[in-house]
Amino acid sequence: MKRIFLLAATLFSVVFLSSCVEQSGKYKELQAQLDSLQGSYGTQKNQLDEIFAALNEIESGLTSIRESEQILSVEATKENVPENQKEHIQSDISAIQSAIEQYKAKIDELKKDSNIKSIQFKKRLNAMRQELEEKSKIIADLSTQLAEKEQIIKAKDEKIETLDKVVAGLQQDVETLSSEGEEMKNTISSQDKQIYSAYYIVGTKDELIKVGVLTKGGLFKSSKISYQAEKKAFIKIDYREVSTINTNSAKAKVISIHPKGTYAVEQVNGESVLTISDPENFWEQTKYLVIQVQ
C-alpha cells in the first residue's frame, strides 16, 4: 500500500511539473521555434521535390530528344522519303523544337531559384542547357536539310516533267516523221512504179487494128498519142523486172520505135522471144511496146 502511495505521489509531481513547464514563456518560445522550423523544413522539402521533379523531367526529355534526333537524322538523309513520311518528320521536328524551348525555359527558372545553392547542381543545369542549345541547332539543321532536299526533289520532278514533255514531243515528231516517211516511201514507190512502168501488146495485124494500135493502112499511130485511148489493151509491167517477153508465135517483129542494139528477137523452142538487153535506152523514146505476130 505504501508503494502505491509513493508511485501516485511521483506521478502527481511529474504531471504538476510538466504542467508548470508548459505554462512557462520559455517553453512556448521554444515550441514556436520548433513549429517554425518544421514548417520551413516542410516548405523546403516541397520546393526540393519540385526542383528534382523538374530536373528529372528535363533529363527524361533530353533522353527522348537524343533518341528522336538519331531517328530523324537517319530518316532525313534517306534518298527517297514518301510524302506522308516527310510530313511526319516535319511534325516531329516541330514538336522537338517546341519541347527544347520549354526545357530551356524551365532550366532558366531553376537557375533563378534562390533555394538552389549547390554549385554542382547549377553546373548540371548549365550543361543541360548547353546540350539543349546544341540539339536545337542540330534539329534546325535537319529541318533545313529536309527543306533543301524537298527543293532538290521538286526541281528534279520539274526537270523530269520537262524532259517527259520533250520526250513526248520528240516521240510525236518521230511518229510524224515516221508517218511522213511512210507516205514519202509510198509516194516514191508509186512514183517509181510510174517511172518504171511500161506497156506492151502482142497481136496479129488485125488484132492490133481492132484495138486501135494500127490504122487500116498499117501504120503505127504516133507515139505522142501514147495509145491512151486504148491503154487497157496493153499489159502493164515494171521494166526493171521484165527483160524477156514470150510472143507465143513462130514469127514476131517489133513495130514500135526502140533503139537498135537494145533488144533482139530470138527463136527459143520454135517460138519468138523478145530479149531486152538495155532497158533504160530501150524504153527511153516510148513506154509502149507493140509486137506484131503472124
TALIN-V423316 format. One record per residue. N is the residue number from 1. SS is DSSP state (h for helix, s for strand, l for the rest). D_LAST is the distance of its C-alpha to the last C-alpha in Angstrom with 1 decimal. Layout:
BEGIN
n:N ss:SS d_last:D_LAST
n:N ss:SS d_last:D_LAST
END
This chain:
BEGIN
n:1 ss:l d_last:188.1
n:2 ss:h d_last:189.1
n:3 ss:h d_last:185.7
n:4 ss:h d_last:184.0
n:5 ss:h d_last:186.2
n:6 ss:h d_last:185.4
n:7 ss:h d_last:181.6
n:8 ss:h d_last:181.8
n:9 ss:h d_last:183.8
n:10 ss:h d_last:181.3
n:11 ss:h d_last:178.4
n:12 ss:h d_last:180.3
n:13 ss:h d_last:180.9
n:14 ss:h d_last:177.2
n:15 ss:h d_last:176.1
n:16 ss:h d_last:178.8
n:17 ss:h d_last:177.9
n:18 ss:h d_last:174.2
n:19 ss:h d_last:174.8
n:20 ss:h d_last:176.8
n:21 ss:h d_last:174.1
n:22 ss:h d_last:171.4
n:23 ss:l d_last:173.6
n:24 ss:l d_last:174.2
n:25 ss:h d_last:172.3
n:26 ss:h d_last:171.1
n:27 ss:h d_last:169.3
n:28 ss:h d_last:167.6
n:29 ss:h d_last:166.4
n:30 ss:h d_last:165.1
n:31 ss:h d_last:163.4
n:32 ss:h d_last:161.7
n:33 ss:h d_last:160.5
n:34 ss:h d_last:159.1
n:35 ss:h d_last:157.3
n:36 ss:h d_last:155.9
n:37 ss:h d_last:154.7
n:38 ss:h d_last:153.1
n:39 ss:h d_last:151.3
n:40 ss:h d_last:150.2
n:41 ss:h d_last:148.9
n:42 ss:h d_last:147.0
n:43 ss:h d_last:145.4
n:44 ss:h d_last:144.5
n:45 ss:h d_last:143.2
n:46 ss:h d_last:140.9
n:47 ss:h d_last:139.8
n:48 ss:h d_last:139.0
n:49 ss:h d_last:137.1
n:50 ss:h d_last:135.0
n:51 ss:h d_last:134.5
n:52 ss:h d_last:133.3
n:53 ss:h d_last:131.2
n:54 ss:h d_last:129.4
n:55 ss:h d_last:129.1
n:56 ss:h d_last:127.6
n:57 ss:h d_last:125.2
n:58 ss:h d_last:124.1
n:59 ss:h d_last:123.8
n:60 ss:h d_last:121.7
n:61 ss:h d_last:119.6
n:62 ss:h d_last:119.1
n:63 ss:h d_last:117.9
n:64 ss:h d_last:115.3
n:65 ss:h d_last:114.2
n:66 ss:h d_last:113.7
n:67 ss:h d_last:111.6
n:68 ss:h d_last:109.6
n:69 ss:h d_last:109.0
n:70 ss:h d_last:107.5
n:71 ss:h d_last:105.2
n:72 ss:h d_last:104.1
n:73 ss:h d_last:103.6
n:74 ss:h d_last:101.1
n:75 ss:h d_last:99.4
n:76 ss:h d_last:99.2
n:77 ss:l d_last:97.6
n:78 ss:l d_last:94.7
n:79 ss:l d_last:91.3
n:80 ss:l d_last:90.1
n:81 ss:l d_last:92.7
n:82 ss:l d_last:91.7
n:83 ss:h d_last:92.6
n:84 ss:h d_last:95.2
n:85 ss:h d_last:96.8
n:86 ss:h d_last:97.0
n:87 ss:h d_last:99.0
n:88 ss:h d_last:101.2
n:89 ss:h d_last:101.9
n:90 ss:h d_last:102.7
n:91 ss:h d_last:105.1
n:92 ss:h d_last:106.8
n:93 ss:h d_last:107.2
n:94 ss:h d_last:108.8
n:95 ss:h d_last:111.1
n:96 ss:h d_last:112.2
n:97 ss:h d_last:112.9
n:98 ss:h d_last:115.0
n:99 ss:h d_last:116.9
n:100 ss:h d_last:117.6
n:101 ss:h d_last:119.1
n:102 ss:h d_last:121.3
n:103 ss:h d_last:122.6
n:104 ss:h d_last:123.3
n:105 ss:h d_last:125.3
n:106 ss:h d_last:127.3
n:107 ss:h d_last:128.0
n:108 ss:h d_last:129.3
n:109 ss:h d_last:131.6
n:110 ss:h d_last:132.9
n:111 ss:h d_last:133.6
n:112 ss:h d_last:135.7
n:113 ss:l d_last:137.7
n:114 ss:l d_last:141.3
n:115 ss:l d_last:141.9
n:116 ss:l d_last:139.6
n:117 ss:l d_last:141.7
n:118 ss:l d_last:139.9
n:119 ss:h d_last:138.3
n:120 ss:h d_last:135.9
n:121 ss:h d_last:134.9
n:122 ss:h d_last:134.1
n:123 ss:h d_last:132.2
n:124 ss:h d_last:130.1
n:125 ss:h d_last:129.4
n:126 ss:h d_last:128.3
n:127 ss:h d_last:126.0
n:128 ss:h d_last:124.4
n:129 ss:h d_last:123.9
n:130 ss:h d_last:122.3
n:131 ss:h d_last:120.0
n:132 ss:h d_last:119.1
n:133 ss:h d_last:118.3
n:134 ss:h d_last:116.0
n:135 ss:h d_last:114.3
n:136 ss:h d_last:113.9
n:137 ss:h d_last:112.2
n:138 ss:h d_last:109.9
n:139 ss:h d_last:108.9
n:140 ss:h d_last:108.3
n:141 ss:h d_last:106.1
n:142 ss:h d_last:104.1
n:143 ss:h d_last:103.7
n:144 ss:h d_last:102.5
n:145 ss:h d_last:100.2
n:146 ss:h d_last:98.7
n:147 ss:h d_last:98.2
n:148 ss:h d_last:96.5
n:149 ss:h d_last:94.2
n:150 ss:h d_last:93.4
n:151 ss:h d_last:92.5
n:152 ss:h d_last:90.3
n:153 ss:h d_last:88.6
n:154 ss:h d_last:88.1
n:155 ss:h d_last:86.7
n:156 ss:h d_last:84.3
n:157 ss:h d_last:83.3
n:158 ss:h d_last:82.6
n:159 ss:h d_last:80.6
n:160 ss:h d_last:78.6
n:161 ss:h d_last:78.0
n:162 ss:h d_last:76.9
n:163 ss:h d_last:74.6
n:164 ss:h d_last:73.3
n:165 ss:h d_last:72.4
n:166 ss:h d_last:70.8
n:167 ss:h d_last:68.8
n:168 ss:h d_last:67.8
n:169 ss:h d_last:66.7
n:170 ss:h d_last:64.8
n:171 ss:h d_last:63.2
n:172 ss:h d_last:62.2
n:173 ss:h d_last:60.8
n:174 ss:h d_last:58.9
n:175 ss:h d_last:57.5
n:176 ss:h d_last:56.6
n:177 ss:h d_last:55.1
n:178 ss:h d_last:53.2
n:179 ss:h d_last:52.0
n:180 ss:h d_last:51.1
n:181 ss:h d_last:49.5
n:182 ss:h d_last:47.4
n:183 ss:h d_last:46.4
n:184 ss:h d_last:45.7
n:185 ss:h d_last:43.7
n:186 ss:h d_last:41.7
n:187 ss:h d_last:41.3
n:188 ss:h d_last:40.2
n:189 ss:h d_last:37.8
n:190 ss:h d_last:36.4
n:191 ss:h d_last:36.4
n:192 ss:h d_last:34.7
n:193 ss:h d_last:32.0
n:194 ss:h d_last:31.7
n:195 ss:h d_last:31.8
n:196 ss:l d_last:29.4
n:197 ss:s d_last:27.0
n:198 ss:s d_last:23.4
n:199 ss:s d_last:20.5
n:200 ss:s d_last:16.8
n:201 ss:s d_last:13.8
n:202 ss:s d_last:10.3
n:203 ss:s d_last:8.1
n:204 ss:l d_last:5.8
n:205 ss:h d_last:7.9
n:206 ss:h d_last:10.1
n:207 ss:h d_last:10.7
n:208 ss:h d_last:11.7
n:209 ss:h d_last:13.9
n:210 ss:h d_last:15.4
n:211 ss:l d_last:16.7
n:212 ss:l d_last:18.0
n:213 ss:l d_last:16.1
n:214 ss:s d_last:15.0
n:215 ss:l d_last:17.3
n:216 ss:l d_last:16.6
n:217 ss:l d_last:17.4
n:218 ss:l d_last:14.3
n:219 ss:l d_last:16.6
n:220 ss:s d_last:16.7
n:221 ss:l d_last:19.9
n:222 ss:l d_last:22.8
n:223 ss:l d_last:23.1
n:224 ss:l d_last:26.6
n:225 ss:l d_last:25.6
n:226 ss:l d_last:24.1
n:227 ss:l d_last:22.1
n:228 ss:h d_last:25.2
n:229 ss:h d_last:24.8
n:230 ss:h d_last:21.5
n:231 ss:h d_last:22.4
n:232 ss:h d_last:22.3
n:233 ss:h d_last:18.5
n:234 ss:l d_last:18.4
n:235 ss:s d_last:19.4
n:236 ss:s d_last:22.6
n:237 ss:s d_last:23.5
n:238 ss:s d_last:26.5
n:239 ss:l d_last:25.0
n:240 ss:l d_last:28.1
n:241 ss:l d_last:27.0
n:242 ss:l d_last:23.2
n:243 ss:l d_last:22.2
n:244 ss:s d_last:19.1
n:245 ss:s d_last:15.9
n:246 ss:s d_last:13.8
n:247 ss:l d_last:10.1
n:248 ss:l d_last:10.1
n:249 ss:l d_last:6.9
n:250 ss:l d_last:7.5
n:251 ss:l d_last:5.8
n:252 ss:s d_last:6.7
n:253 ss:s d_last:9.2
n:254 ss:s d_last:12.2
n:255 ss:l d_last:13.0
n:256 ss:l d_last:16.2
n:257 ss:l d_last:19.4
n:258 ss:l d_last:20.5
n:259 ss:l d_last:23.0
n:260 ss:l d_last:21.9
n:261 ss:l d_last:23.4
n:262 ss:l d_last:23.1
n:263 ss:s d_last:19.7
n:264 ss:s d_last:17.5
n:265 ss:s d_last:14.1
n:266 ss:s d_last:15.0
n:267 ss:s d_last:14.2
n:268 ss:s d_last:16.2
n:269 ss:l d_last:16.7
n:270 ss:l d_last:13.4
n:271 ss:s d_last:11.4
n:272 ss:s d_last:10.7
n:273 ss:s d_last:13.6
n:274 ss:s d_last:14.9
n:275 ss:s d_last:18.6
n:276 ss:s d_last:20.9
n:277 ss:l d_last:24.1
n:278 ss:l d_last:26.0
n:279 ss:h d_last:25.5
n:280 ss:h d_last:28.3
n:281 ss:h d_last:27.1
n:282 ss:h d_last:23.4
n:283 ss:l d_last:24.2
n:284 ss:l d_last:27.1
n:285 ss:l d_last:25.7
n:286 ss:l d_last:23.6
n:287 ss:l d_last:23.2
n:288 ss:s d_last:19.9
n:289 ss:s d_last:16.7
n:290 ss:s d_last:13.4
n:291 ss:s d_last:10.2
n:292 ss:s d_last:7.0
n:293 ss:s d_last:3.8
n:294 ss:l d_last:0.0
END
